[in-house]
Amino acid sequence: MTGAANTPARRHTALPKARTLIEALPWLTRHRGKTVVIKFGGNAMVDEELKAAFAQDVVFLHHAGLRPVVVHGGGPQISAQLDRHGLVSEFRAGLRVTTPEAMDIVRMVLAGQVQRELVGLLNAHGPLAVGLTGEDAHTMTAVKHQPRIDGELVDIGRVGEITGIDTGAIEALLADGRIPVVSSIARSADDTHVYNVNADTAAAALAAALGAETLMVLTDVEGLYEDWPHSDEVISRLTASQLEKLLPELASGMVPKMEGCLYAVRGGVHTARVIDGRVPHSILLEIFTDEGIGTMVVPDEEEAQ
């Protein structure tokens, strides 16, 4: 007797798994050996199950032959720590106002808390992840950023605008089969100041500098909505020029994400995607299925030629 495990009915229940693997095959072939920069953020950073699923996705990409690089901020954790220290969290133009006192906490939370936890989750699957900040090996260089609000430049403290990327340390880690995990902190060119850099912006700059195949930005919405708040229909695909026209109409929280996507594809990245980090394994669904999820930004046809 062969037993229940070998009956035709039981074997057929495995067919959906086989179909899923077959569906992934062309995407595996296409992306093998390519660099993928993933911005880790939103609810995926604070939900234990989503954090574990994210780590599994990144490790899967690594074992599937891709070269994932993770860039993270730490908005919820920074706000919580500022609150504990009696410091107010304030945002202007979608960016955190960062006083010198707040910068000390930002640095501590990003490099000492969020990064360490993420590296630990990834390394539960093997000795893969290595943490670094944009300060290390001058990976990210920045100057003080002053956003323009109502036509005037506004001082928001130690917030940096990236002026240079040195990919040497990250490329060395990738060549060694590691997964770099980068905190979005940068130094000034003269090493006199440390800056808080928006993680969406940092991920986009790094993706362009690395010549990445894809930039993926995890967020807490399904993607870019076509006519929010009047409609919750998600735009599945748009060109750089189409996105550029939409930017002035976007909510402030989405602006750094979509500006990052625009910068990335205009800087040579083949696709930039905003995906819903509240969906478990959203990274795998986006890269390895025919439908995908979220919003994908592609270069204009003339830019792609």
LUMKOLGU-156167 format. One record per residue: residue in one letter; z, y, x of N, C-alpha, C, O in turn. Coordinates in steps of 0.02 Angstrom, whole numbers, padded with zeros to 5 digits, always signed. Atoms other than C-alpha are relative to their C-alpha. Layout:
AZYXZYXZYXZYX...
END
This chain:
M+00000-00060+00042+00000+00000+00000+00000+00063+00044+00032+00065+00096T+00006-00060-00040-00043+00172+00062+00053+00052-00014+00065+00096+00027G-00052-00048+00016+00094+00268-00027-00028+00062-00033-00088+00077-00028A+00021-00057+00040+00090+00424-00134-00031+00055+00043-00075+00092+00020A+00023-00055-00042+00059+00541+00013-00074-00004+00014-00106+00046+00030N+00070+00009-00017-00115+00467+00037-00045-00007-00060-00104-00023-00053T+00041+00006+00059-00175+00466-00143-00051+00056-00002-00038+00110+00025P+00050-00053+00004-00335+00564-00181+00027+00064-00031+00010+00118-00008A-00026-00061+00033-00240+00682-00296+00040+00042+00049+00033+00103+00050R-00040-00038-00048-00118+00729-00159-00044+00031+00054-00031+00087+00076R+00044-00028-00051-00257+00751-00033-00037+00062-00025-00047+00110+00012H+00038-00056+00028-00352+00868-00150+00043+00064-00003+00015+00119-00002T-00042-00060+00003-00202+00985-00160-00002+00039+00065+00015+00098+00067A+00006-00035-00064-00232+01028+00022-00067+00037+00007-00075+00075+00055L+00066-00031-00006-00411+01086-00011+00003+00076+00001-00033+00107+00040P-00003-00074-00004-00364+01268-00048+00019+00025+00070-00005+00077+00092K-00018-00019-00068-00283+01274+00124-00060-00004+00047-00071+00039+00089A+00060+00008-00041-00442+01208+00203-00050+00055-00013-00081+00081+00033R+00048-00053+00017-00548+01334+00109+00022+00067+00030-00020+00106+00053T-00026-00062-00030-00435+01475+00169-00015+00003+00074-00035+00055+00100L+00015+00002-00071-00456+01419+00348-00074+00010+00014-00093+00045+00061I+00072-00007-00008-00645+01405+00328-00021+00073-00012-00064+00099+00024E+00016-00069+00015-00651+01579+00251+00017+00045+00060-00017+00095+00073A-00022-00040-00057-00559+01645+00404-00045-00009+00062-00044+00032+00107L+00037+00018-00061-00680+01564+00528-00046+00056+00026-00042+00072+00085P+00043-00053-00027-00812+01703+00539+00039+00060+00025+00018+00093+00072W-00041-00056-00022-00676+01833+00554+00036-00015+00065+00043+00028+00108L-00030+00021-00063-00589+01734+00690-00051+00007+00057-00035+00031+00111T+00053-00004-00050-00754+01724+00784-00015+00072+00018-00024+00089+00077R+00018-00071-00011-00790+01909+00762+00054+00036+00041+00038+00077+00084H-00054-00039-00030-00619+01970+00818+00028-00030+00065+00068+00002+00099R-00029+00033-00059-00582+01847+00958-00012+00042+00063-00068+00064+00077G+00004-00039-00061-00544+01938+01120+00004+00076-00010+00005+00113+00039K-00001-00071+00015-00537+02107+01032+00071+00027-00005+00118-00010-00024T-00065-00033+00005-00393+02230+01038+00010+00028-00070-00034+00060-00098V-00018-00026+00066-00307+02271+00874+00065+00039+00007+00116+00012+00029V-00060-00042-00002-00183+02416+00865+00029+00004-00070-00005+00022-00117I-00033+00003+00065-00057+02400+00724+00058+00049-00001+00103+00045+00041K-00057-00046+00009+00056+02542+00667+00048-00031-00050+00031-00041-00109F-00052+00032+00041+00216+02463+00600+00043+00054-00030+00073+00094+00006G-00040-00051+00032+00304+02570+00471+00010-00014-00074-00009-00067-00099G-00011+00006+00071+00356+02597+00292+00053-00052-00017+00097-00067+00023N-00050+00048+00025+00453+02470+00189+00004-00063+00042+00055-00097+00043A+00000+00060-00042+00401+02330+00307+00051+00006+00056+00070-00045+00086M-00048-00010-00054+00523+02406+00433+00072-00014-00021+00115-00025+00021V-00070+00006+00024+00678+02387+00323+00013-00062-00042+00071-00079-00054D-00008+00061+00040+00647+02231+00219-00002-00061+00047-00050-00069+00085E-00006+00055-00048+00703+02074+00312-00058-00050-00006-00085-00072+00045E+00055+00048+00009+00571+01958+00237-00067+00030+00024-00107-00005+00055L+00062-00032-00022+00431+02083+00268-00002+00007+00076-00055+00000+00106K-00003-00003-00073+00489+02108+00448-00018-00067+00031-00057-00070+00079A+00015+00067-00027+00484+01921+00478-00073-00018-00010-00104-00047+00034A+00071+00014+00013+00312+01906+00396-00045+00040+00047-00096+00015+00070F+00039-00042-00046+00247+02050+00503-00001-00033+00070-00054-00037+00101A-00003+00032-00066+00307+01964+00662-00043-00063+00002-00078-00075+00052Q+00042+00060+00003+00223+01801+00608-00074+00019+00003-00113-00014+00037D+00071-00022+00000+00059+01894+00575-00023+00019+00070-00076+00000+00092V+00019-00024-00067+00059+01977+00746-00006-00058+00049-00052-00061+00089V+00003+00058-00044+00097+01814+00835-00061-00043-00017-00092-00071+00028F+00060+00037+00020-00040+01728+00734-00062+00032+00031-00105-00003+00058L+00058-00034-00030-00165+01860+00791-00004-00017+00074-00058-00030+00100H-00001+00015-00072-00111+01829+00971-00026-00070+00013-00068-00080+00057H+00021+00069-00011-00133+01641+00958-00071-00014-00024-00103-00062-00003A+00069+00008+00023-00299+01664+00867-00050+00032+00049-00110+00032+00038G+00044-00026-00051-00366+01750+01023-00011+00075-00002-00050+00102+00037L+00004-00072+00002-00346+01932+00974+00052+00030+00048+00094-00006+00074R-00047-00033-00045-00251+02060+01078+00037+00055-00039+00017+00113-00037P-00036-00050+00040-00125+02146+00963+00044+00045+00042+00077+00023+00089V-00045-00050-00028-00035+02305+01015+00036+00032-00059+00004+00055-00106V-00039-00028+00055+00106+02366+00902+00027+00068+00020+00056+00076+00074V-00029-00067-00009+00153+02550+00888+00046+00012-00059+00027-00001-00117H-00048-00009+00056+00306+02596+00786+00034+00067+00004+00044+00096+00058G-00046-00055+00006+00404+02743+00725+00067-00029-00022+00086-00084-00002G-00064+00024+00025+00571+02728+00637+00031+00048-00048+00090+00063-00045G-00022-00052+00046+00582+02854+00497+00065-00015-00037+00112+00025-00033P-00062+00014+00038+00714+02769+00387+00061-00006+00045+00115+00019+00029Q-00057+00009-00046+00823+02720+00535+00021+00066+00032+00080+00078+00042I-00016-00065-00030+00811+02893+00613+00038+00043-00051+00088+00075-00035S-00033-00039+00052+00857+02977+00448+00072-00023-00011+00117+00018-00019A-00068+00027+00009+01007+02861+00429+00046+00021+00057+00104+00039+00045Q-00041-00017-00057+01069+02896+00604+00014+00076+00003+00069+00097+00022L-00011-00073+00003+01045+03085+00586+00054+00016-00051+00097+00059-00040D-00050-00011+00052+01146+03077+00426+00070-00017+00025+00118+00018+00010R-00066+00020-00027+01287+02986+00516+00027+00053+00047+00088+00062+00053H-00021-00052-00046+01290+03127+00643+00004+00069-00032+00014+00119+00002G-00004-00063+00035+01290+03261+00510-00059+00046+00010-00052+00107+00002L+00060-00040-00011+01113+03320+00551-00048-00010-00059-00058-00065-00083V+00044+00002+00058+00992+03363+00413-00070-00024+00019-00096-00003+00071S+00069+00021-00009+00823+03275+00400-00045+00049-00038-00039+00056-00099E+00045-00049+00031+00688+03405+00368-00071-00016+00023-00083-00033+00081F+00070+00013-00016+00500+03382+00360-00042+00061-00017-00032+00093-00068R+00048-00054+00012+00363+03513+00376-00069-00028+00017-00079-00058+00069A+00069+00025-00009+00178+03471+00356-00001-00075+00013-00043-00099+00052G-00002+00073-00008+00226+03287+00346+00031-00024+00064+00030-00084+00078L-00029+00018-00065+00313+03292+00516+00075+00017+00001+00096+00066-00030R-00072-00011-00004+00498+03279+00557+00016+00059+00046-00005+00060+00104V-00025-00053-00042+00577+03439+00620+00050-00030+00048+00099-00062+00027T-00039+00035-00051+00655+03383+00785+00033+00049+00048+00002+00074+00095T-00038-00042-00045+00790+03488+00865+00017-00040+00063+00009-00100+00064P-00021+00038-00059+00852+03444+01041+00052-00053-00015+00050-00108+00013E-00051+00049+00019+01003+03358+00961-00031-00059-00037-00013-00116-00026A+00034+00053+00037+00890+03261+00843-00042-00042+00046-00049-00103+00036M+00042+00037-00047+00776+03213+00988+00039-00054+00035+00013-00108+00047D-00041+00051-00032+00919+03122+01073+00009-00061-00045+00007-00118-00022I-00010+00055+00047+00946+03020+00916-00066-00037-00012-00067-00098-00017V+00066+00031+00008+00759+02989+00891-00014-00049+00057-00035-00105+00046R+00012+00041-00060+00747+02922+01068+00043-00063-00001+00019-00117+00014M-00046+00056+00002+00899+02812+01047-00020-00052-00053-00019-00112-00041V+00017+00045+00054+00844+02740+00880-00065-00037+00014-00069-00098+00005L+00065+00032-00011+00662+02707+00927+00003-00052+00056-00018-00109+00046A+00001+00046-00058+00689+02630+01099+00058-00049+00000+00051-00105+00025G-00059+00042-00005+00863+02559+01076+00015-00043-00060+00052-00092-00056Q-00014+00037+00061+00863+02496+00897-00063-00032-00029-00069-00094-00031V+00059+00026+00035+00695+02479+00810-00041-00044+00046-00061-00099+00028Q+00041+00039-00046+00599+02421+00962+00032-00066+00019-00001-00118+00021R-00034+00061-00021+00730+02296+01017-00001-00054-00055-00010-00113-00041E+00002+00048+00055+00736+02217+00845-00069-00030-00008-00076-00090-00018L+00069+00024+00008+00547+02205+00833-00020-00047+00057-00051-00099+00045V+00013+00044-00057+00532+02131+01008+00035-00067-00010+00007-00119+00005G-00037+00062+00013+00665+02005+00960-00033-00044-00052-00035-00105-00044L+00033+00038+00052+00574+01953+00802-00064-00033+00026-00078-00091+00010L+00061+00029-00029+00412+01927+00898+00016-00055+00050-00018-00106+00052N-00017+00048-00052+00497+01834+01039+00036-00062-00027+00049-00109+00010A-00025+00061+00031+00574+01712+00917-00054-00054-00001-00038-00113-00010H+00057+00047+00001+00400+01632+00924-00025-00016+00071-00075-00050+00079G+00021+00012-00069+00389+01629+01115+00009+00063+00041+00018+00117+00013P-00010-00058-00044+00405+01744+01266-00061+00045+00003-00098+00045+00053L+00064-00036+00007+00269+01862+01208+00007+00076+00004-00032+00108+00040A-00003-00072+00009+00327+02038+01167+00037+00035+00057+00086+00010+00083V-00032-00043-00050+00369+02175+01292+00003+00070-00028-00048+00097-00050G-00008-00067+00028+00439+02343+01236-00009+00053+00053+00013+00045+00110L+00004-00059-00043+00395+02510+01312-00006+00062-00045-00023+00055-00104T+00011-00061+00038+00391+02691+01256-00058+00038+00031-00082+00020+00085G+00054-00040-00027+00256+02820+01279+00019+00036+00065-00024+00059+00102E-00023-00029-00063+00364+02889+01420-00015-00045+00059-00030-00021+00114D+00007+00048-00055+00345+02730+01524-00070+00003+00030-00120+00001-00005A+00063-00002-00037+00211+02740+01658-00047+00055-00025-00108+00051-00019H+00039-00055+00028+00156+02903+01577-00053-00024-00049-00109+00002-00051T+00048+00027+00049+00073+02802+01439-00024+00054-00048-00083+00057-00064M+00018-00055+00044+00077+02954+01325+00025+00066+00029+00084+00072+00045T-00018-00067-00021+00076+03135+01381-00012+00048-00059-00062+00041-00095A+00006-00043+00058+00104+03274+01255+00020+00072+00017+00052+00085+00067V-00023-00069-00001+00126+03460+01229+00034+00014-00067+00026-00025-00114K-00033-00019+00062+00229+03547+01096-00051+00012-00055-00101+00046-00045H+00046-00006+00058+00145+03536+00926+00029+00049-00050+00087+00045-00069Q-00019-00048+00051+00151+03680+00804-00051-00004-00057-00107+00020-00050P+00047+00004+00056+00073+03642+00635-00012+00069-00032+00030+00114-00027R+00017-00063+00036-00012+03780+00535+00017-00010-00074-00012-00053-00107I-00020+00004+00070+00071+03806+00366-00012+00068-00032+00014+00118-00009D+00018-00062+00033+00001+03937+00247-00029+00051+00049-00015+00111+00045G+00035-00044-00046-00102+04007+00389+00039+00021+00061+00013+00056+00104E-00042-00021-00056+00042+04027+00512+00024-00061+00040+00040-00112+00010L-00028+00053-00042+00098+03920+00660+00075-00003-00009+00109+00049-00010V-00071+00010+00014+00270+03847+00630+00032-00042+00055+00004-00093+00076D-00036+00036-00051+00396+03790+00760+00042-00055-00033+00087-00041-00072I-00038+00056+00028+00460+03616+00715+00037-00039+00055+00054-00097+00047G-00042+00029-00052+00551+03582+00878-00037-00046+00047-00094-00034+00066R+00026+00046-00051+00523+03436+00996-00050-00051-00029-00041-00111-00022V+00053+00042+00027+00370+03369+00907-00060+00008+00045-00081+00064+00060G+00053-00002-00050+00228+03324+01023-00069-00013-00028-00078-00050-00077E+00070+00013+00012+00040+03329+01014-00029-00033+00062-00026-00005+00116I+00022+00039-00057-00038+03197+01126-00059+00033+00034-00108+00053+00002T+00054-00029-00040-00146+03266+01266-00032-00051+00047-00087-00039+00073G+00027+00050-00046-00171+03110+01370+00030-00068-00011+00088-00074-00030I-00022+00069+00005-00159+02921+01365-00018-00036+00065-00076-00034+00087D+00013+00044-00057-00141+02808+01517+00012-00071-00024+00069-00091-00036T-00006+00067+00029-00176+02631+01459+00018-00053+00051+00022-00112+00034G-00009+00049-00054-00138+02549+01627+00054-00052-00014+00042-00112-00006A-00055+00047+00011+00031+02473+01582-00015-00047-00058+00001-00106-00055I+00015+00042+00058-00029+02411+01413-00055-00050+00016-00051-00108-00003E+00054+00046-00020-00189+02337+01485+00027-00056+00044+00005-00113+00039A-00029+00051-00044-00085+02246+01617+00039-00051-00041+00035-00111-00027L-00037+00046+00044+00027+02172+01482-00048-00045-00039-00037-00105-00045L+00049+00040+00038-00123+02117+01378-00033-00052+00044-00044-00108+00023A+00031+00046-00047-00203+02038+01531+00046-00058+00017+00023-00113+00034D-00050+00051-00014-00042+01941+01557+00018-00041-00062+00063-00082-00060G-00012+00038+00060-00049+01873+01380+00061+00023-00040+00090-00017-00076R-00059-00026+00035+00090+01984+01313-00021+00043-00060-00079+00062-00067I+00010-00044+00057+00109+02087+01154+00039+00064+00013+00100+00064+00007P-00035-00063-00011+00150+02269+01196+00027+00028-00066-00008+00028-00117V-00031-00033+00058+00270+02354+01074+00020+00070+00023+00065+00078+00065V-00004-00068-00027+00261+02542+01097+00037+00047-00048+00018+00052-00106S-00035-00051+00039+00385+02674+01035-00036+00067+00008-00060+00084+00062S+00040-00062+00001+00305+02840+00987+00039+00060+00028+00055+00107-00009I-00033-00054-00037+00391+02950+01116-00046+00017+00059-00075-00028+00089A+00043-00020-00056+00296+03052+01247+00036+00051+00043+00084+00083+00022R-00027-00051-00046+00335+03160+01398-00052+00054+00012-00112+00044+00003S+00046-00054-00020+00262+03326+01450-00030-00017+00068-00002-00058+00105A+00034+00015-00063+00143+03325+01598+00044+00016+00060+00038-00016+00112D-00044-00017-00056+00276+03408+01707+00068-00035-00002+00113-00020+00037D-00061+00040+00006+00411+03285+01651+00062+00040-00019+00118+00017-00007T-00058-00041+00017+00523+03424+01588+00023-00010-00072+00080+00006-00089H-00018+00008+00071+00521+03380+01402-00021-00069-00025-00069-00098-00002V+00017+00061+00037+00522+03227+01292-00016+00020-00072+00019+00062-00101Y+00021-00020+00067+00433+03237+01125-00001-00060-00048-00015-00117-00030N+00007+00046+00056+00441+03147+00959-00072+00005-00025-00093+00058-00046V+00070+00000+00021+00263+03097+00917-00007-00040-00064+00020-00096-00069N+00013+00038+00061+00208+03046+00743-00032-00067+00017-00081-00070+00054A+00023+00067-00019+00181+02858+00753-00071-00014-00023-00107-00051+00011D+00069+00009+00022+00020+02863+00652-00048+00032+00050-00099+00002+00068T+00041-00036-00048-00051+02991+00773-00002-00038+00067-00054-00044+00098A-00004+00037-00063+00010+02892+00924-00042-00063-00002-00077-00079+00046A+00038+00062+00007-00067+02730+00860-00075+00014+00003-00113-00023+00034A+00072-00018+00000-00235+02816+00830-00023+00018+00070-00077-00004+00091A+00019-00020-00068-00238+02894+01003-00003-00060+00046-00048-00065+00088L-00001+00060-00042-00193+02729+01084-00059-00046-00016-00089-00074+00029A+00056+00042+00020-00324+02634+00983-00065+00026+00031-00106-00013+00056A+00061-00029-00029-00460+02755+01040-00002-00010+00075-00054-00027+00103A-00002+00006-00073-00403+02751+01221-00012-00072+00024-00041-00083+00077L+00008+00071-00018-00400+02560+01223-00069-00028-00020-00086-00084-00003G+00064+00025+00026-00571+02547+01140+00011-00057-00048-00025-00107-00047A-00020+00054+00045-00490+02443+01003-00055-00015-00052-00094+00029-00070E+00045+00019+00054-00591+02348+00875+00024+00031-00066-00016+00055-00106T-00028-00021+00064-00473+02398+00735+00067+00035+00010+00106+00017+00053L-00066-00031+00009-00329+02515+00695+00024-00018-00069-00012-00008-00118M-00029+00017+00065-00215+02454+00556+00065+00039-00008+00109+00037+00035V-00059-00042+00013-00086+02571+00479+00035-00028-00062+00007-00027-00117L-00039+00025+00056+00049+02492+00370+00035+00058-00034+00064+00101-00002T-00032-00053+00038+00113+02604+00231+00030-00029-00064+00029-00090-00075D-00034+00022+00061+00204+02597+00064-00041+00010-00063-00014+00012-00118V+00045-00005+00058+00053+02619-00049-00057-00050+00011-00066-00077+00065E+00053+00050-00003-00095+02508-00089-00058+00020+00045-00096-00022+00069G+00055-00026-00040-00215+02619+00007-00009+00073-00018+00038+00105-00041L+00015-00069+00018-00298+02788-00018-00025+00001-00072-00076-00030-00088Y+00019-00002+00070-00305+02826-00203-00058+00049-00012-00062+00101+00021E+00059-00039+00013-00466+02897-00274+00016+00068-00032-00014+00118-00014D-00015-00062+00035-00388+03028-00388+00074+00002-00018+00093+00007-00077W-00073+00000+00012-00198+03024-00367+00022+00071-00019-00002+00119+00011P-00037+00051+00038-00092+03053-00472-00033-00021-00065-00003-00056-00105H+00033+00014+00064-00220+03040-00612-00026-00071-00004-00039-00097-00059S+00026+00068-00001-00281+02869-00557+00031-00038+00058+00045-00009+00111D-00026+00041-00055-00212+02725-00455-00053-00047+00028-00038-00099+00057E+00055+00040-00028-00383+02657-00409-00007+00015+00074-00010+00072+00095V+00001-00007-00072-00392+02625-00223-00072+00002+00025-00114-00037+00004I+00066-00002-00034-00543+02675-00118+00000-00055+00052+00040-00054+00098S-00001+00057-00045-00586+02515-00027-00035+00014+00066-00019-00015+00118R+00038-00013-00061-00708+02589+00099-00029+00070-00003-00055+00091-00055L+00032-00066-00003-00764+02762+00154-00017+00017+00072+00013-00010+00119T+00022-00020-00066-00851+02843+00300+00043+00057+00027+00082+00087-00010A-00038-00054-00031-00777+02967+00423-00013+00067-00035+00034+00105-00047S+00017-00063+00032-00870+03112+00341+00029+00005-00070+00053+00058-00091Q-00029+00000+00067-00813+03062+00167+00076+00012+00004+00103+00048-00037L-00072-00010-00008-00633+03053+00228+00015+00072+00019+00063+00102-00006E-00011-00069-00022-00647+03222+00314-00001+00049-00059+00038+00096-00061K+00003-00043+00059-00695+03302+00147+00061-00008-00044+00082+00040-00078L-00058+00013+00043-00546+03222+00060+00066+00025+00030+00113+00037-00008L-00063-00016-00033-00414+03272+00189+00038+00059-00030+00099+00054-00038P-00038-00057+00026-00371+03445+00116+00034-00015-00066+00080+00021-00085E-00028+00014+00066-00330+03364-00052+00056-00052+00002+00086-00066-00049L-00047+00056-00004-00212+03228+00013+00072+00025+00000+00087+00080+00021A-00072-00013-00004-00024+03222-00008+00021+00002+00073-00008-00033+00115S-00018-00013-00070+00066+03278+00151+00018-00064+00037+00004-00070+00097G-00019+00062-00034+00134+03103+00188-00058-00042+00022-00053-00081+00070M+00059+00039-00017-00040+03029+00192-00043+00034+00054-00085+00002+00085V+00044-00037-00045-00116+03165+00301+00001-00028+00071-00052-00040+00099P+00001+00027-00069-00057+03100+00473-00034-00068+00004-00067-00084+00054K+00030+00067+00000-00112+02923+00426-00076+00005-00003-00111-00028+00036M+00073-00003+00009-00286+02972+00369-00032+00042+00056-00088+00027+00076E+00025-00036-00059-00308+03100+00510-00004-00048+00059-00051-00044+00099G+00001+00050-00053-00264+02958+00628-00059-00047-00006-00092-00062+00043C+00057+00044+00012-00394+02845+00549-00065+00036+00018-00110+00006+00049L+00060-00039-00016-00524+02983+00564-00009+00008+00075-00063-00002+00102Y+00003-00008-00073-00481+03016+00746-00021-00065+00034-00061-00064+00080A+00014+00065-00031-00489+02830+00787-00074-00018-00006-00105-00035+00044V+00070+00021+00008-00661+02795+00713-00048+00050+00034-00101+00030+00058R+00041-00048-00036-00730+02957+00786+00008-00009+00076-00032+00017+00115G-00012+00012-00071-00657+02900+00953-00025-00068+00024-00010-00089+00080G+00031+00063-00021-00751+02734+00955+00030-00063-00029+00003-00118-00018V-00029+00058+00034-00637+02618+00855-00046-00020-00058-00068+00023-00095H+00051+00022+00048-00748+02512+00742+00023+00009-00072-00017+00030-00114T-00026-00009+00067-00637+02515+00588+00073+00022+00004+00110+00003+00050A-00071-00019+00006-00472+02597+00538+00020-00016-00072-00016+00001-00119R-00019+00024+00066-00375+02526+00392+00071+00022-00017+00116+00017+00025V-00066-00014+00027-00228+02585+00287+00015-00056-00049-00021-00066-00098I-00015+00058+00041-00144+02434+00209+00072+00002-00025+00115+00035+00004D-00065+00000+00033+00005+02400+00097+00048-00046+00036+00044-00108+00029G-00049+00040-00037+00148+02343+00207+00052-00034-00044+00092-00073-00019R-00046+00033+00047+00246+02292+00051-00024-00070-00019+00013-00109-00048V+00029+00066+00016+00131+02141+00033+00011-00046+00060-00013-00031+00115P-00010+00046-00057+00188+01993+00141-00067-00023+00029-00113-00039-00008H+00059+00023-00037+00058+01946+00273-00062+00042-00016-00118+00017-00015S+00056-00045+00016-00049+02097+00228-00049+00006+00058-00109+00016+00047I+00045-00005-00059-00119+02101+00406-00050-00058-00001-00110-00047+00009L+00045+00057+00001-00190+01926+00392-00048+00004-00059-00107-00013-00053L+00043-00008+00058-00257+01961+00217-00056+00050+00014-00112+00040-00009E+00050-00052-00013-00347+02115+00281-00052-00024+00051-00111-00010+00043I+00046+00018-00054-00423+02040+00438-00039-00064-00014-00097-00070+00005F+00030+00067+00002-00460+01860+00390-00022-00022-00069-00035-00082-00079T+00026+00020+00065-00514+01863+00207-00061+00043-00017-00069+00098+00009D+00061-00036+00019-00678+01916+00126+00015+00064-00039-00019+00114-00031E-00014-00058+00041-00597+02036+00003+00037+00054+00039+00021+00113+00032G-00042-00049-00034-00469+02119+00115+00042+00038-00051+00036+00027-00111I-00041-00042+00044-00343+02243+00045+00002+00069+00032-00015+00077+00090G-00008-00067-00027-00311+02428+00066-00065+00039+00006-00114+00023-00028T+00057-00044-00010-00432+02562+00124-00026-00006+00071+00014-00002+00119M+00031+00006-00066-00553+02542+00269-00044+00061+00013-00086+00079-00028V+00041-00057-00021-00628+02691+00361-00047-00023+00055-00026-00056+00103V+00051+00020-00049-00789+02665+00458-00036+00062+00026-00036+00114-00007P+00038-00057-00025-00894+02780+00568-00060+00015-00045-00084-00030-00081D+00062-00016+00035-01038+02873+00489-00057-00040+00031-00053-00060+00089E+00055+00042-00023-01202+02778+00505-00030+00027+00065-00046-00012+00110E+00030-00028-00060-01269+02898+00635+00047-00007+00059+00025-00012+00116E-00049+00008-00054-01106+02884+00735+00002-00072+00024+00017-00085+00082A-00005+00070-00017-01113+02695+00731-00061-00024+00039-00058-00077+00071Q+00062+00022-00033-01290+02686+00801+00004+00013+00075-00044-00002+00111
END
